[in-house]
Amino acid sequence: MAEILRLYLAGSIRIERGDTLIPEARLPGRQGRVAFAMLAGERGRSLSKDELADELWSGDPPSAWEVALRAIMSKIRTAIADVGLHGDALAHAFGCYQLALPLDAWVDVEAAADAVHRAETSLRHSDHADAMGWSLVGNAIARRGFLAGEDGAWATRRRNELQRIRVRALECRVQVELARQHFDAAVRDAEAVTVIEPFRETAYRLLMRAHAGSGNVAESLRVYERCRGTIADELGVAPSAETEALYLEILRSA
């Protein structure tokens, strides 16, 4: 049986198949790293030369950018040949490039998106064990980040998408921890979400519930005040009706 090809794009890029490993250092520099991430991350479609150039040269490609792009692609082809991606695996036609991977290829960022979807589905069905397992997978991948140091439009968009996956995974985990009455763990994970996304009211509500569940009503109310102050100062709005209702519920229980 052929061994599965595994592509890791979060954190440090690497390609694995069996005992063969292609580390990020084998790719042709910063631009090779970005180009490969784009090709792998968008493997379902062709990428035009212009789209690639815009990302690689921050919207200001050099006069001989097409020659430079061909050289980058040639070096990527050489690198990926070691894991059996030969010939037309990196196809070039009609001014576009596309990476063709085996049907069973595994890409970590795709696995993270699938994991958080499975976690949320399991949570809706009260399958807490399954929800916790999948949320751990989603968070483990997403927390590694994406193309650190790159600020192109594509890299930024994909980094934000991965961050949203992490937030969803953590919130799913908090809900499982609340159901299991593991309040200290719920506080830790909910607090992490408020750091990542300080305007996310769902995270504040989960954090309020976690503190209240542990018997620390005073801290739960302080979390509400932090939420209210943060969104009022930065967004100029009041907390949602759902957040206000939870605050009153906890206040009445004090």
C-alpha positions in Angstrom: 0.0 0.0 0.0 1.3 3.4 -1.0 2.1 5.7 2.0 0.0 8.8 2.5 1.5 12.1 1.4 1.3 14.6 4.3 1.7 18.4 3.9 2.2 20.6 6.9 1.5 24.3 6.2 0.9 25.6 9.8 4.0 26.5 11.6 7.0 25.3 9.8 6.2 23.9 6.3 7.2 20.3 5.7 6.2 17.5 3.4 6.3 13.8 4.4 5.8 10.5 2.8 6.9 7.5 4.7 10.4 8.0 5.9 11.1 10.9 3.5 10.9 14.4 4.9 11.2 17.6 2.9 11.8 20.4 5.4 11.0 24.1 4.8 14.7 24.8 4.2 14.5 22.7 1.0 12.2 25.2 -0.6 13.7 28.2 -2.5 13.8 30.8 0.2 11.0 33.0 1.5 9.2 33.2 -1.9 9.4 29.5 -2.4 7.9 29.0 1.0 5.0 31.3 0.2 4.5 29.9 -3.3 4.4 26.4 -2.1 1.9 27.3 0.7 -0.3 28.9 -1.9 -0.2 26.0 -4.3 -0.9 23.5 -1.5 -3.5 25.6 0.2 -5.4 26.3 -3.0 -4.8 22.8 -4.5 -8.4 22.7 -5.8 -7.9 25.4 -8.3 -5.3 27.0 -10.7 -3.4 30.1 -9.6 -2.6 32.6 -12.2 1.0 33.9 -12.5 -0.3 37.4 -11.7 -1.9 36.2 -8.5 1.3 34.4 -7.4 3.4 37.4 -8.3 1.2 39.8 -6.4 1.7 37.8 -3.2 5.4 37.0 -3.7 6.4 40.6 -4.4 3.8 42.4 -2.3 2.1 43.9 -5.3 5.3 45.3 -6.9 7.0 42.6 -8.9 10.3 43.3 -10.6 10.6 43.8 -14.3 11.7 40.2 -14.9 9.3 38.6 -12.5 8.0 35.9 -14.9 11.6 34.6 -15.2 12.0 34.7 -11.5 8.6 32.9 -10.9 9.6 30.1 -13.4 12.8 29.7 -11.4 11.0 29.4 -8.1 8.5 26.8 -9.6 11.4 24.8 -11.0 13.1 24.6 -7.6 9.8 23.6 -6.0 9.4 20.8 -8.5 12.9 19.6 -7.7 12.2 19.6 -4.0 8.8 17.8 -4.2 10.1 15.1 -6.5 11.7 13.4 -3.5 8.2 12.4 -2.2 7.1 11.1 -5.5 5.5 14.3 -6.9 7.0 14.1 -10.4 6.2 15.6 -13.8 2.8 17.1 -14.0 2.3 17.3 -10.2 3.1 21.0 -10.5 1.3 21.8 -13.8 1.8 25.0 -15.8 -0.7 25.8 -18.5 -2.5 28.9 -19.9 -0.5 31.2 -17.6 -1.5 29.3 -14.4 0.1 26.9 -12.0 -1.7 24.1 -10.0 -0.4 21.5 -7.6 -2.0 18.1 -8.2 -1.9 15.9 -5.1 -2.9 12.2 -4.7 -6.6 11.8 -3.7 -5.7 10.6 -0.3 -3.1 13.4 0.5 -3.5 14.9 3.9 -3.1 18.7 4.4 -3.0 19.9 8.0 -5.0 23.1 7.5 -7.7 21.2 5.8 -7.6 18.6 8.6 -8.0 21.5 11.2 -11.1 22.8 9.4 -12.6 19.4 9.2 -11.8 18.7 12.9 -13.5 21.8 14.2 -16.6 21.0 12.1 -16.7 17.5 13.5 -16.2 18.9 17.0 -19.1 21.3 16.7 -21.4 18.6 15.2 -20.5 16.2 18.0 -21.2 18.9 20.6 -24.7 19.5 19.1 -25.4 15.8 19.6 -24.0 15.9 23.2 -21.2 13.6 22.3 -18.7 15.3 24.6 -15.9 12.8 24.2 -15.9 13.0 20.4 -16.3 16.8 20.6 -13.3 17.1 22.9 -11.1 14.9 20.8 -11.8 16.8 17.5 -11.5 20.1 19.2 -8.0 19.1 20.5 -7.0 18.2 16.9 -8.3 21.5 15.5 -6.6 23.6 18.2 -3.3 21.7 18.0 -2.9 22.4 14.3 -4.3 26.0 14.3 -2.3 27.2 17.3 1.0 26.8 15.2 0.1 29.9 13.1 0.6 30.4 9.4 3.4 31.9 7.4 4.8 34.0 10.2 6.3 37.2 9.1 4.4 37.3 5.8 1.8 40.1 5.4 0.6 39.6 1.8 -3.2 39.5 1.3 -3.4 35.8 0.7 -1.2 34.9 3.7 -3.2 37.3 6.0 -6.5 35.9 4.9 -5.5 32.3 5.5 -3.8 33.2 8.8 -7.1 34.8 9.9 -9.1 31.7 8.8 -6.8 29.5 10.8 -7.2 31.7 13.8 -10.9 31.5 13.5 -10.6 27.7 13.5 -8.6 27.8 16.7 -11.2 30.1 18.4 -14.0 27.7 17.4 -12.0 24.7 18.7 -11.3 26.4 22.0 -14.9 27.5 22.5 -16.1 23.9 21.7 -13.6 22.6 24.3 -14.9 25.1 26.9 -18.4 24.0 26.4 -17.4 20.4 27.0 -15.4 21.4 30.1 -18.5 23.3 31.4 -20.7 20.2 30.8 -18.1 18.1 32.7 -17.8 20.7 35.4 -14.1 21.1 34.8 -14.3 24.8 35.6 -10.6 25.6 36.0 -9.9 24.2 32.5 -12.9 26.1 31.1 -11.6 29.4 32.6 -8.2 28.9 31.0 -9.5 28.1 27.6 -12.2 30.8 27.6 -9.6 33.4 28.7 -7.4 32.3 25.9 -10.2 33.1 23.4 -10.7 36.6 24.9 -7.0 37.3 24.3 -7.1 36.1 20.7 -10.4 37.9 19.9 -11.1 40.6 22.6 -14.4 41.6 21.1 -15.9 38.1 20.9 -18.9 38.2 23.3 -19.4 34.4 23.2 -16.0 33.9 24.8 -16.8 36.4 27.6 -20.1 34.6 28.2 -18.3 31.2 28.4 -15.8 32.8 30.8 -18.6 34.2 32.9 -20.2 30.8 33.1 -16.9 29.1 34.0 -16.2 31.4 36.9 -19.8 31.2 38.1 -19.7 27.5 37.9 -16.6 27.4 40.1 -18.4 29.5 42.7 -16.5 32.7 41.9 -19.5 34.9 41.1 -17.5 38.1 41.8 -15.0 37.3 39.1 -17.8 36.3 36.7 -19.3 39.8 37.2 -15.9 41.4 36.7 -15.6 39.6 33.4 -18.9 41.1 32.3 -17.6 44.6 33.2 -14.4 43.9 31.2 -16.5 42.8 28.2 -18.8 45.8 28.5 -15.9 48.2 28.8 -13.9 46.7 26.0 -16.7 46.8 23.4 -17.9 50.2 24.6 -14.5 51.8 24.4 -13.4 50.2 21.1 -16.7 49.6 19.2 -19.0 52.1 20.8 -21.8 49.6 21.4 -23.4 47.9 24.4 -23.2 44.2 25.1 -25.8 42.0 23.4 -29.1 41.1 25.0 -27.8 37.6 25.5 -24.8 38.8 27.4 -26.9 41.2 29.5 -29.3 38.3 30.3 -26.5 36.1 31.5 -25.1 39.0 33.6 -28.5 39.4 35.3 -28.9 35.7 35.8 -25.5 35.5 37.6 -26.2 38.7 39.5 -29.4 37.3 40.9 -27.6 34.1 42.0 -25.1 36.1 44.0 
